[in-house]
Amino acid sequence: MLKKNIIYEILIIFVFIPTLIFAGICVFSDRKYLLISFAVAVSSVIPFLISFEKKANFSKKAVLLAVMTALSIVGRALFAPLPFFKPVTAIVVLCGMELGCESGFLCGAMSALISNFMFMQGPWTPFQMFIWGSIGFVAGLMSGILKKSRIFLLIYGALSGLVYSAFMDIWTTMWWDGRFNILRYISALVSAIPITAIYAVSNIIFLLVLSKPITRKLERICKKYNL
Amino acid sequence: MIIIMQNECAFSKIHPLPLFMWFVSVISFTVLAMNPIIVIISFIGAVAHRILVSKKISVKSIIGNAVFMMMITIINPLFSHHGVTELFFLGGLPVTLEALIFGFFMSIVIQTSILWCLSMSECMTSDKIIHLIGKIFPKIAVLISLILRFIPLMKDKYKRIIDSQTALGEPISYLSAFSVLVSIFLEDSIDTADSMKSRGAELKNRTNYSNFKFSPKDFCFLIFDVIICAVIIISIKKGCLNFSFYPSISEIPTENSACFSYIMFAILAFVPAAVEVIFWTRFVSISSVLNIPMKKQKH
């Protein structure tokens, strides 16, 4: 079972991604950066989907993950009157911290995919999936430090707000003319400073308020049902 | 018989797989081909579909989009100083005609792809995405449908929690209500999981319910899409559609092979508008025969 899983992931990383990149270079020579980054974003999500397919004790994990993801989407909808002030990143970080890397990635990716059903799907969906997923994944990797120190958790929340904004600006820059113009990227970053600040502050506020109750409840559930 | 809701477009009745392929191919050609004719064809196709589907178009949105397009056009020359035709100098850096035209071109590209994305959001609803994903990743499809079910449940429960706080005369705290919501759903989640397991959610070779049938029509549409894509990709590969903005604007390619791929792309881009027109004229005639009252769509 495990072996098959690894073979799939190797196939994707060493065959699928290079093929896509090569096809992009050959066919659309002018706008290859856009296509390549798109291909990388899409294919980085796939290994996580495959590893979720191979999980034992699937239904409990799926429902728990579904609850966390639905909470983040509902939070996004409940706080819709306040622009850019959203608990999604906070919940994704907490999910990754408590339930592990893979769950964190899936929680972030699914939040992006499904909340875009309500807003709008587009070529940016894979990028949002990738970046929110990675935030959850890294939170899972650093769960030891994040659980121990509250200050680190808040710093991580603020940083993930900055990283999210910076990464989505890369995408905006490339969407513009298919190339990566550093000047344009910097101006996009500068013009997005207020939004980035709101992201960082809202992440800190939500983590400050939600981290204790949600961690306690998740730990209780995991202990009670031996997950 | 095809049943269609009032606020649905007829184009969305095609099977999800060819539909998704169609949207991917049109959006990627619009964004990647870098050819003005292709982009203009795509723009007209998208506008035609939007007009037919949304029926009511506000002047406000048109003005908003025009302002957005103008902003992109004006901003581009400030960042890009390539090109040979200098118009004037701004802070020691040249503002070129080529950069201005390229900005206008990009504004149309972005506008067109946003319009197609709007159509795609309306046509590719969540059930279709679940159907597509469920073929390859059945468990992810289950996960998505669980999430989609939890969202309205949670909204409803959240309202009830707030209501009960009000009824108890306590000061309303939205965050504590959210916390209560978390507790309730985490506790309930294990019940749901047990119920799912006992009904065989973890069995192998479990089939998914889906309401979509892959008919011969859909197969023909898929083949049609693939052939046109192949034609356009070959002509891009051969360089028939090459067009460059920098250093100076080149001539628009108009050889026979280029014209052939323009026509092919036009056929592809006008499919949704054509489907809409054909379907609604037929539907209206049937409904008038059967004397079904038709309500106008309200937003």
Interface residues (C-beta under 8 A of the other chain):
Chain A: C26 V27 F28 D30 R31 L34 L35 L49 I50 F52 E53 K55 N57 F58 S59 K60 A62 V63 L64 L65 A66 V67 T69 A70 L71 I73 V74 G75 A77 L78 L106 M110 L113 I114 N116 F117 M120 Q121 G122 P123 W175 W176 D177 G178 N181 L183 R184 S187 V209 L210 P213 I214 K217 L218 I221 Y225
Chain B: I27 S28 V31 L32 A33 M34 I72 N76 F79 S80 F102 M106 I110 S113 I114 C117 L118 M120 S121 M124 T125 S126 I129 F137 P138 K139 I140 V142 L143 I144 L146 I147 L148 F150 I151 M154 K155 Y158 Y174 L175 F178 S179 L181 V182 S183 F185 L186 E187 S189 I190 T192 A193 D194 M196 K197 A201 E202 I233 I236 K237
